[in-house]
């Protein structure tokens, strides 16, 4: 028992003092092993990727892709055809390692999604709240969220201070 705790027991009459716990030998050994494991620092894992770097790399490639392709078609611009092949090989390497990048533009807005709303934009032509622009994509690594997407939401009604 800790020294302070055992000294504290002397403030009380003898019949109310709590004695030191009695452990069976195998439990005592297991508890000591657990304490030692908790005290030792975890070993460095050399194969664990830097997820912040992966998120930044995925975001940069996502932005680069938007500059290289024709809007709506997904086909590279004529001037970017040669460079786009190299882009695709890097993109495929990221996807092969388990990185998934989601652009939410055009999707209905759902408050339960892993997104940061940067602004609400009044757009009376919309019937419901819709993501009109993605500033940063949502990035997952092996199904774990490593970056929340940042979006601008179009709303059929004026934005209220609570929404912002």
C-alpha positions in Angstrom: 0.0 0.0 0.0 1.2 3.5 -0.6 2.9 5.2 2.4 0.5 8.1 2.5 -2.5 5.8 2.3 -1.3 3.6 5.2 -0.5 6.7 7.4 -4.0 8.0 6.7 -5.4 4.8 8.2 -4.0 5.8 11.6 -6.5 8.7 11.8 -9.3 6.2 12.4 -9.9 3.8 15.3 -8.3 0.3 14.8 -11.5 -1.5 14.0 -12.2 0.9 11.1 -8.8 0.7 9.5 -8.5 -1.0 6.1 -5.8 -3.6 5.9 -3.5 -4.1 3.0 -5.1 -6.3 0.3 -4.1 -10.0 0.3 -3.4 -11.2 -3.2 -2.9 -14.7 -4.4 0.7 -15.2 -5.7 -0.3 -15.7 -9.4 -2.5 -12.6 -9.3 0.4 -10.6 -7.7 2.8 -11.7 -10.5 0.3 -10.8 -13.2 -0.3 -7.4 -11.7 3.4 -6.7 -11.5 3.7 -7.7 -15.2 0.9 -5.3 -16.1 2.5 -2.5 -14.2 5.9 -3.1 -16.0 4.2 -3.1 -19.3 2.5 0.2 -18.6 5.8 1.7 -17.5 7.8 0.7 -20.6 7.4 3.0 -23.6 5.9 1.4 -26.7 8.4 0.3 -29.3 8.6 2.5 -32.4 6.7 1.0 -35.3 8.7 1.7 -38.4 6.0 0.6 -40.8 3.3 2.9 -39.4 2.7 5.7 -41.9 2.4 9.4 -40.9 -1.3 9.9 -41.4 -1.0 13.7 -41.4 1.4 13.4 -44.3 -1.0 11.0 -46.1 -3.9 13.4 -45.7 -1.9 16.3 -47.0 -0.6 14.3 -49.9 -4.1 13.1 -50.8 -5.5 16.6 -50.6 -2.7 18.0 -52.8 -3.3 15.3 -55.4 -7.0 15.8 -55.3 -6.5 19.5 -56.0 -4.0 18.7 -58.7 -6.5 16.4 -60.4 -9.2 19.1 -60.5 -6.8 21.2 -62.5 -5.8 18.4 -64.9 -9.3 17.1 -65.9 -12.2 18.4 -67.9 -15.1 19.3 -65.6 -17.8 16.7 -65.6 -16.0 14.2 -67.8 -13.0 13.0 -65.7 -10.9 13.0 -68.9 -7.5 14.8 -68.8 -7.2 18.1 -70.6 -5.3 17.8 -74.0 -2.3 19.6 -72.6 -2.2 17.4 -69.5 -2.5 13.9 -71.1 1.2 13.0 -70.6 1.4 14.3 -67.1 -1.9 12.8 -66.1 -0.4 9.2 -66.6 2.2 10.0 -63.9 -0.4 11.5 -61.7 -2.5 8.4 -62.0 0.4 6.1 -61.0 0.9 8.1 -57.8 -2.9 8.2 -57.1 -3.1 4.4 -57.6 -0.2 3.9 -55.2 -2.0 5.8 -52.5 -5.3 3.9 -53.1 -3.3 0.7 -53.1 -2.1 1.5 -49.6 -5.7 2.0 -48.3 -6.2 5.8 -48.8 -9.7 6.8 -49.9 -10.5 10.4 -50.9 -14.1 11.7 -51.0 -15.2 14.8 -52.8 -18.7 15.6 -51.4 -19.6 18.3 -54.0 -23.2 17.9 -55.3 -24.3 15.6 -52.4 -27.2 16.4 -50.1 -25.9 17.8 -46.8 -26.3 15.6 -43.8 -25.3 17.0 -40.4 -24.1 13.5 -39.4 -21.3 13.4 -42.0 -17.7 13.9 -41.0 -17.5 17.4 -42.5 -16.6 20.9 -41.4 -19.0 23.5 -42.8 -17.0 26.6 -43.6 -20.1 28.6 -44.8 -23.7 28.4 -45.7 -24.7 30.1 -48.9 -28.2 31.1 -49.7 -29.3 29.6 -52.9 -33.1 29.8 -53.4 -33.1 27.4 -56.5 -32.2 24.5 -54.2 -34.9 22.3 -52.6 -32.7 21.1 -49.8 -29.3 21.8 -48.3 -26.6 20.6 -50.7 -22.8 20.7 -50.7 -22.0 23.2 -53.4 -18.2 23.2 -53.0 -15.6 21.0 -51.4 -12.6 23.0 -50.0 -10.8 19.9 -48.6 -11.8 16.3 -49.3 -12.6 13.8 -46.6 -9.7 11.3 -46.3 -9.8 7.8 -44.9 -6.8 5.5 -44.3 -7.8 1.8 -44.0 -11.3 2.9 -43.1 -10.1 5.3 -40.3 -11.0 8.9 -40.7 -7.7 10.9 -40.9 -9.1 14.2 -42.3 -12.5 15.8 -42.1 -13.7 17.3 -45.3 -14.3 21.1 -45.4 -17.3 22.3 -47.5 -19.6 25.1 -48.4 -23.3 24.2 -48.1 -26.0 25.7 -50.3 -29.2 26.3 -48.4 -32.7 27.2 -49.8 -33.2 29.5 -46.8 -31.1 32.3 -45.3 -28.3 31.1 -42.9 -29.1 31.6 -39.3 -26.4 32.4 -36.7 -26.8 29.0 -35.2 -25.8 27.3 -38.5 -22.6 29.3 -38.7 
